[in-house]
Amino acid sequence: MTASPIRLGISRCLLGDEVRFDGGHKKDRFLTDILGRYVEWVPVCPEVEAGLGTPREAMRLVGDPHSPRLLTIKTGRDHTEALNHITKHRIAELKKLDLSGYVFKKSSPSCGIDQVNIYDKYGLFSQNGAGIYAKAFVEQFPLIPVEEEGRFYDPAIRENFVERVFSYRRFQDLIHNEPTSQALLRFHRIHKYLLLSHSPQHYDAMDRLIGQADRPPLKELAARYGALFMRTLAVKATVRQQVNVLHHIVGYFKTRLKTREKEEIFAMIDDYHRGLIPLLVPVELIKRHVRMFEVEELRDQVYLNPDSNELMLRICP
C-alpha cells in the first residue's frame, strides 16, 4: 500500500559497524536480519562523524538535565560543541531523506531517547534524560516514529513501532501528492478501524478535525491531522479495544451469516480475547466474509489490509 521506500535512520553500531567508544559494535539481529529486509537503512554515528575517533574515551552527560554537556569520564574533556555541530549538520541532511522512522542505541549519551544517565559536576548521578543527538532529532521531527533497540524484545512494542512506521509512510505519500480535501477524507476513512483500535477518543477528535477539510488552508489542516494521527497510533491498542473493533466490523454482515458461521467467528474473537490465538486469525476470517459479502465500507480498510511487508514484520517471531 505504500508507494515509496521505507527509509529508517539507525545508530550505526546496531548494524554491526565497529564505531563504539571501545571499538566494538552492538549488532542487533532483528534489525539486520529481519527488519532490514523490508527497509532502507540510513546509518548515523554522530560521535564518529564529530571526529571523536574509534576507539575513544568513554563519555557521559553532565550538568543541566535540559542542556547537559558531553564530557569524557576520565579526563573531563568537553565534546559538546563538536557533537552539537555535527548534529545540526546531520539533521539538515536527514530532512532531505524523507525518513519514516528511526532506531536509536539505548543509553547512549548521544543517541539514547530517554533513561540516559545525567551526572552532576561531582560525578554523582542526577537524573535521566535524552542523548544530545537523539533529543535534537525528536525536536526537529516530532511525527517520525522513534524507538530504542532494546525494547524490540517486547512483541507489543515492536509491532506498534512497525505499524507506526508504515502508517507514517502512507501519510508522507499523501502529503507529498499535495492532497485535496477528498484525498484527506479518504485517508481518514480507510484508517478508521486502525485508529479506533488505538483510541476511540482520539478518533472522535480526528473526526471533528476532518470535518473542516473543505475549509482553507488545507495544508495547515493536513499538518494538524498528521500530528493527531501519529499521536493516536502511539496510544497502546489494548486487547479489549481490538475486540470492540472486531465486533463492530462483524456488525456489517452479522445478519447475513449462518448460525454456524456466526458461532465460528465469535468463538475466534473470544479465543483472541483470552490470548489463545493471535489477532491475525479472526482478522483473516473476517476478511474472507468481507470479500464474500462484498462489504464496500470495509473493502479498503487498512486495519484489515495492512501492507504485506508490514504484516510480515508484525507476525515475525
FITIZA-717997 format. One record per residue: residue in three letters; x, y, z of N, C-alpha, C in turn. Coordinates in steps of 0.05 Angstrom, whole numbers, plus 32768, in hexadecimal, padded with zeros to 4 digits. Layout:
N
AlaXYZXYZXYZ ...
***
This chain:
317
Met80107FE88000800080008000801180198000 Thr802A80178008803C802E8008804880327FEC Ala804A804A7FE3805580507FC8807280567FC8 Ser807E805A7FDF809A80627FE180A9804F7FF3 Pro80C4804E7FF180D3803C800280D18045801F Ile80D28031803180D28036804E80EF803B8055 Arg80F68054805B8112805C806281138063807F Leu81258055808E8127805A80AB8144806280B2 Gly8146807580C48160807B80D08166806680E5 Ile8180806280EA8189804E80FE81A480558108 Ser81A9804F812181C48052812D81D6803D8120 Arg81EC8045811581FE803481058206801B8114 Cys820B801D812D82158005813D82017FEF813C Leu81E77FF5813981D27FE0813981D37FCF8120 Leu81E17FD9810B81E37FCA80F281FD7FB980F2 Gly820C7FBB810882257FAB810A823E7FBB8103 Asp823C7FD580FE82537FE580F882627FEA8113 Glu827C7FE88112828D7FEA812A82938008812F Val827F8016813982828033813D827E803B815A Arg827B8028816C8276802F8188829080398195 Phe828E804481AD82A5805081BA82BB803C81BF Asp82B3802281C382C7800E81C882D07FFF81AF Gly82C8800A819882D07FFE817E82BE7FE68176 Gly82A97FE1818682987FCB8180827E7FD48172 His826A7FC2817382507FC88167823A7FBC8178 Lys82217FC18171820A7FB6817F81F67FAB816B Lys82007F9A815981EF7F90814481D67F83814F Asp81C07F8A814381A67F80814C819A7F6F8135 Arg81977F558139818F7F43812481737F48811A Phe81617F51812B81467F57812281477F6E810D Leu81587F82811381597F99810281677F9280E7 Thr817D7F8380E9818D7F7D80D181807F6780C0 Asp81777F5180CD816E7F3A80BF81507F3980B8 Ile81407F4880C781237F4780C381197F6280B9 Leu811A7F7680CA81107F9080C2811F7F9B80A9 Gly81397F9580A8814A7F9F809381427F948077 Arg81337F7F8076812A7F74805C81147F858050 Tyr81077F96806080F07FA5805780F47FC38057 Val810A7FCC8061810F7FE98063812A7FF08057 Glu812D800A805281478015804A815380248061 Trp816A801B806A81778027808281878040807A Val81868054808C8197806C808A81A7806C80A4 Pro81BF806180A381CF805E80BC81DD807880C4 Val81DD807E80DD81E9809680E881F880908102 Cys821080998105821D8099811F822880B58124 Pro821980C68132822180E28136823C80E68143 Glu824380D38155825D80D68163827480D3814F Val827280BE813E828780BA812A828780D18116 Glu826F80D9810D826D80EF80FA8277810A8105 Ala8276810C812082808124812D829F8124812F Gly82AB810E812682C9810C812682D581038140 Leu82C580F5815082CE80EC816B82DF80D3816A Gly82DF80C5815282F080AE814F82E58094815A Thr82F1807E815282EA8063815C83048053815E Pro830A8048817682FB804C819083008068819A Arg82F0806F81AF82F2808A81BB82EB808781D9 Glu82F3809B81E782ED809A820482CF809B8209 Ala82C6808A821C82A98089822382A080A5822C Met828780AB8226827B80C5822C826180C2823B Arg825980D88247823F80D98255823480F58254 Leu821A80F8825A820E8112825B8210811E8277 Val821781378279821B81448293820E81608293 Gly8202816682AA81F7818182AE81D9818382AC Asp81D0819A82A081B3819F829E81A5818A828D Pro8192817C829981848166828A817781708270 His81708189826F8163819482578178819C8241 Ser819081A0824A81A581A7823781C1819D8241 Pro81C48183824381DC8178824F81F4817B823D Arg820C81788248822581788239822E815B8235 Leu823C815682208247813C821A8265813C8221 Leu826B812E82378286812F8242829281138243 Thr82AC8111823D82BA80F7824182BB80F1825F Ile82BA80D7826682B880D0828282D280D48291 Lys82E980CC8285830280CD8294830F80E98292 Thr831080F5827B831F810E8278830D81278279 Gly82F38123827782E0813A827882E0814B8260 Arg82E98141824A82EA8151823182CD81558227 Asp82C8816D821E82AD8175821682AA817381F7 His8298816081EF8293815C81D28278816781C9 Thr826B817781DA8250818081D5824E818F81BB Glu826081A281B6825D81B3819F826181A38185 Ala8274819081868279817F816E8260816E8168 Leu82538164817C823B8154817882248165816F Asn8221817D817B820C818F8172820F81978155 His8228819B814D822D81A481318225818E811E Ile822E81758123822881608110820A81598111 Thr81FD815C812981E18157812B81D1816A8119 Lys81D88184811A81CA8197810981CE819180EC His81E6818A80E481EC818380C981DD816A80C0 Arg81DE815580D181D1813B80CA81B3813E80C7 Ile81A7814D80D9818A815080D88182815F80BF Ala8191817280B7818C8180809E818D816D8086 Glu819F815A808681A181468071818981328072 Leu8182812A808B816C8117808E815181228085 Lys814E813C808681358149807D81308143805F Lys8145813E8050814381398034813D811C802D Leu813F810A8041813D80EE803C812280E28041 Asp810F80F2804C80F480E8805080F280CF8061 Leu80FE80D0807880FE80B8808A80E280B28093 Ser80DD8098809880C3809080A280C5808580BF Gly80DE808580CA80E2807A80E580FF807B80EB Tyr81068075810581228076810E812580628125 Val813A8052812481418040813A815B804A8147 Phe815A805181608171805C816F817D80478181 Lys8196804C818881A4803B819C819D804481B8 Lys8193803281C7818A803981E381A2804181F4 Ser819D8052820781B0805B821C81C7806B8212 Ser81C9807081F881E0807F81ED81DD809D81F4 Pro81F380AA81FC81F280C7820381ED80D881EA Ser81F080CC81D281E980DB81BA81CE80D181AE Cys81C980B781B081B280AB81A1819B80A081B2 Gly819D809F81CC8188809481DC816F80A681DB Ile8157809A81D9813F80AB81D8813880B581F4 Asp813980A38207813480AB8223814380988235 Gln8140809B824F814E808A8263816C808B825F Val817780A18255819480A48252819E80B2826C Asn81B180A7827981BB80B2829281C780CD828E Ile81C080E082A081CC80FB82A081D780FF82BC Tyr81F0810982BD81FE810B82D78202812982DE Asp8206812D82F8820C81498300822A814E82FE Lys823381668305824F816D83018262815D8313 Tyr8257814F83278267813F8339826981228330 Gly825C811C8319825C8101830F824780EF831B Leu823480FB8329821F80EB8335820680EB8323 Phe81F880D4832281E180D2831181CC80E78319 Ser81C280F5830681AE810A830B819281018303 Gln818E80FC82E9817480F282E0817880E782C4 Asn816280DD82B8816280D3829D815A80E88289 Gly816480E68271815D80F8825C816080EB8241 Ala816480FB822C816880F18211818480F88207 Gly818E80E881F481A780ED81E881A5810781D7 Ile81BB811581D481BB812F81C781B1812D81AA Tyr81BB811B819A81B28118817F8195810E817D Ala818E80FA818D817380F0818C815E81058194 Lys8165811481A88152812981B1814E813E819B Ala81638146818D8161815981778151814E8160 Phe81558134815B81468127814581288127814B Val8120811E81638104811D816A80F781398169 Glu8106814D817180FB8168817180F681728154 Gln8108816A814281068172812680F181628116 Phe80EE8148811E80DC8136811080C8812A8124 Pro80B6813A812F80A4813081448091811A813B Leu808B81188121807881038118808580E98111 Ile809F80E9810C80AC80D0810480AD80BC811B Pro80A480A3811780A6808F812C80C380898133 Val80C98089814D80E48082815680E2806C816B Glu80F7805C816D80F880478181811580408187 Glu811A8034819D8134802A81A58136800C81A1 Glu814D80028198814F7FE6819081487FD381A7 Gly814E7FDA81C0814A7FC781D6812D7FC181DB Arg811B7FD281D180FE7FCE81D680F07FBC81C2 Phe80FF7FB481AD80F27FA3819980EE7F8681A2 Tyr80F97F7F81BA80F47F6581C580D77F6281CF Asp80CA7F7981D380AE7F7981DA809E7F7881C0 Pro808F7F6281BA80817F6081A1806D7F76819C Ala80607F8081B1804C7F9581AE80597FAF81A6 Ile80707FB581B1807F7FCE81AA80897FCC818E Arg80947FB58187809E7FB0816C80887FB38157 Glu80717FA7815C805B7FA8814980507FC58146 Asn804F7FD3815D80457FEF815B80588000814C Phe80727FFC814F8085800C8140808280078122 Val80807FEE811B807D7FE780FE80637FF380F3 Glu804E7FF1810280347FFC80F98036801B80F6 Arg8044802881088046804581078058804E80EF Val806D803E80EA807F804480D48070804380B9 Phe8062802D80B58054802A809B803D803E8099 Ser8030804480AF801A805780AE8025807380A8 Tyr803B807A80B48047809480AF805080968091 Arg805A807F808680628080806A804A80868058 Arg8033807A805F801B808080508013809D8052 Phe801680A8806A800F80C5806D802380D6805D Gln803C80CF805E805080DE804E804980DD8030 Asp804180C68026803980C4800A802180D68004 Leu800E80D780177FF780E880137FFF81058011 Ile8011810E80238019812A8024802A8131800B His803B811F8003804D81257FEC803D81297FD3 Asn8025811D7FD28014811F7FBA800281387FBB Glu8007814A7FCF7FF781627FD27FD9815B7FD3 Pro7FD081507FE97FB581457FEA7F9F81597FE6 Thr7F8A814F7FDA7F71815E7FD97F6181587FF2 Ser7F4C81667FF77F3B8160800E7F308144800C Gln7F29813B7FF37F1E81207FEE7F33810B7FF5 Ala7F4C81107FEE7F6280FD7FF47F6680FA8012 Leu7F65811180207F688110803D7F518102804A Leu7F39810680407F2180F8804B7F2380DA8047 Arg7F2C80D2802F7F2F80B680297F4580A9803B Phe7F5B80B7803F7F7080AD80517F6580A8806D His7F5680BB80767F4A80B880917F3680A08091 Arg7F27809E807C7F138088807B7F1F806D807B Ile7F348068806C7F40804E806A7F5080468083 His7F56805A80937F65805480AC7F52805380C5 Lys7F38805580C07F25805780D67F29804180EB Tyr7F29802880E37F29801380F87F45800F8104 Leu7F5A801680F57F74801681007F76802A8117 Leu7F6B804281127F6C805781267F5A8051813E Leu7F43804581387F30803E814E7F3D80288160 Ser7F4E801781547F5B800281647F6E800E8178 His7F77802681737F8A803481867F7C80468199 Ser7F698056818F7F5C806981A27F4380758195 Pro7F2B806C819D7F12807881937F1180968199 Gln7F1C809E81B07F1B80BB81B77F2B80CB81A3 His7F4380C1819D7F5480D081897F4680CF816E Tyr7F3A80B981677F2D80B7814D7F1680CC814B Asp7F0780CF81607EF180E381607EFC80FF815B Ala7F13810581687F20811F81647F2981228147 Met7F33810D813B7F3B810E811F7F238111810D Asp7F0D810481147EF5810681047EEB81238103 Arg7EED8130811B7EE4814D811C7EF7815E810B Leu7F118158810C7F24816780FD7F20816380DF Ile7F1C814A80D77F1A814480BA7F00815080AF Gly7EED815680C07ED5816380B77ED9817F80AD Gln7EF1818A80B17EF881A480A87F0981A3808E Ala7F0A818C80827F1B8188806A7F1381998052 Asp7EFB81A380527EF281B4803C7EF981D18040 Arg7F0681D780567F0D81F3805D7F2B81F88059 Pro7F33820D804B7F4F821380487F5B821E8062 Pro7F76821D80677F89821080557F8B81F2805B Leu7F8981E280467F8981C580497FA581BB8053 Lys7FBA81C8804A7FD581BF80527FD881C08070 Glu7FCE81D5807C7FD081D8809A7FBF81C380A7 Leu7FA781BE809D7F9681AA80A97FA2818F80A7 Ala7FAF818980907FBB816E808C7FD2816A809F Ala7FE1817F80A57FF7817E80B97FEC817880D4 Arg7FD6818580DC7FCA818080F67FBF816480F7 Tyr7FB3815B80E17FA9814080E07FC0812B80E3 Gly7FD6813080D57FED811D80D77FF7811B80F3 Ala7FF98131810280028130811D7FF08120812F Leu7FD68123812B7FC28114813B7FC280F78133 Phe7FC580F281197FC680D7810E7FDD80C7811B Met7FF480D3811D800B80C58129800880C28147 Arg7FFD80D681547FF880D481717FE580BE8178 Thr7FD180BB81667FBD80A5816B7FCA808A8168 Leu7FDB808681547FE7806C81507FFC80668166 Ala8005807A817480188076818A800A806C81A3 Val7FEF806E81A47FE0806481BB7FDF804681B9 Lys7FE4803881CE7FE4801B81CE7FC8801081C7 Ala7FC87FFE81B37FAF7FF181AB7FAB7FD981BD Thr7F987FDA81CF7F937FC581E27F837FAE81D5 Val7F857F9781E17F757F8081D77F587F8681D8 Arg7F4F7F9381ED7F337F9981F07F297FAB81D9 Gln7F3A7FBF81D27F327FD181BD7F327FC381A2 Gln7F457FB1819E7F467FA181857F2D7F918183 Val7F247F8581987F0C7F7581987EF47F868191 Asn7EF27F9E819C7EDC7FB081957EDC7FB78178 Val7EF37FBB816C7EF57FC181507EEC7FA9813F Leu7EF57F9181477EED7F7981387ECF7F758138 His7EC37F7981507EA67F7781527E987F8C8141 His7EA37FA481407E977FB981307E977FB28113 Ile7EAE7FA7810A7EB07FA080EE7E9D7F8980E6 Val7E9C7F7580F87E8A7F5F80F37E6D7F6880F0 Gly7E667F7E80FE7E4B7F8980FD7E427F8F80E1 Tyr7E547F9480CF7E4D7F9B80B37E3F7F8380A5 Phe7E467F6B80AD7E3B7F54809E7E317F3E80B1 Lys7E2E7F4480CA7E267F2F80DE7E0B7F2380D7 Thr7DF87F3380CD7DDD7F2880C77DDE7F1680AE Arg7DF37F17809F7DF57F0780877E047EED808B Leu7E0E7EE980A37E1D7ED180AA7E0A7EBA80B2 Lys7E107EA280AB7E027E8B80B57E0A7E8780D2 Thr7DFA7E7880E17DFF7E7480FD7E1B7E698103 Arg7E237E5580F37E3D7E4980F87E537E5D80F2 Glu7E507E6D80DD7E647E8080D67E667E9680EB Lys7E507E9E80F67E4F7EB2810B7E5D7EA78124 Glu7E587E8E812B7E647E8281427E827E80813F Glu7E8B7E7981267EA87E7781217EB67E918124 Ile7EAB7EA681197EB87EC081197EBA7ECB8136 Phe7EA47EC881457EA47ED381607EB57EC28173 Ala7EB77EA8816D7EC97E96817D7EE67E9E8178 Met7EED7EA581607F087EAD815A7F0F7EC88168 Ile7EFC7EDA81677F007EF481757F047EEF8193 Asp7EF47EDD819E7EF77ED781BA7F127EC981C0 Asp7F1B7EB781AF7F357EAA81B37F4B7EBF81B2 Tyr7F497ED381A07F5D7EE8819F7F5C7EF881BA His7F437EFE81C37F407F0D81DC7F4D7EFF81F3 Arg7F4D7EE481F37F587ED582097F767ECF8205 Gly7F817ED981EF7F9D7ED581EA7FA57EBA81DE Leu7F927EAC81D37F977E9181C87FA17E9281AB Ile7F9A7EA7819D7FA27EA981807FAA7EC6817B Pro7FBA7ECB81677FC17EE781607FAB7EF58152 Leu7FAC7F1081527F987F2181467F947F1A8128 Leu7FAA7F12811B7FA87F0C80FE7F937EF780F7 Val7F8E7EE481097F7C7ECE81037F5F7ED880FF Pro7F537EE681137F387EF0810E7F377F0580F8 Val7F4C7F1580F47F4D7F2980DF7F4B7F1B80C4 Glu7F5A7F0680C07F5A7EF880A67F3F7EEC80A0 Leu7F327EE180B57F177ED680B17F037EEC80AA Ile7F057F0280B77EF47F1980B17EF87F238095 Lys7F117F24808C7F177F2D80717F0A7F1B805C Arg7F097F0180627EFC7EEE80507EDF7EF5804C His7ED27EFB80627EB57F0280617EB17F1D8054 Val7EC37F3080587EC17F4A804B7EC17F47802D Arg7ED37F3580237ED47F3080077EBB7F217FFD Met7EB37F0E800D7E9C7EFD80057E827F0E8002 Phe7E7E7F2080167E667F3180157E6A7F4B8007 Glu7E827F507FFD7E887F697FEF7E807F817FFF Val7E8B7F8380177E847F9980297E967FB18021 Glu7E8A7FC380127E997FDA80077EA67FEB801C Glu7E997FEF80337EA3800180487EBD7FF68054 Leu7EC27FDC80517ED97FD0805E7EEF7FC7804B Arg7EE97FC880317EFB7FBD801E7F177FC7801F Asp7F1A7FE180237F357FED80227F3F7FF7803D Gln7F337FEC80537F3C7FF4806E7F587FE98073 Val7F6A7FFB807B7F867FF480817F877FDF8098 Tyr7F757FE180AA7F757FCE80C17F737FB180B7 Leu7F647FAD80A27F607F9280977F757F8C8081 Asn7F807FA180767F927F9D805F7FAC7FAD8062 Pro7FBD7FA780757FD67FB580787FE97FAF8061 Asp7FFD7FBF805E80127FBA804A801D7F9E804F Ser80237F8F8039802C7F73803C80467F72804C Asn80587F85804780717F858057806C7F8B8074 Glu805A7F9E807980537FA4809580487F8C80A3 Leu80377F7D8095802B7F6580A180407F5180A7 Met80537F4C809580697F39809A80787F4180B3 Leu807E7F5A80B6808E7F6380CD807E7F6180E7 Arg80647F6580E680547F6480FE80507F488108 Ile80517F3480F6804D7F1980FF80667F098102 Cys807E7F1580FC80977F0780FE809D7F01811B Pro80AB7EEA812180B17EE3813D80C67EF58149 
***
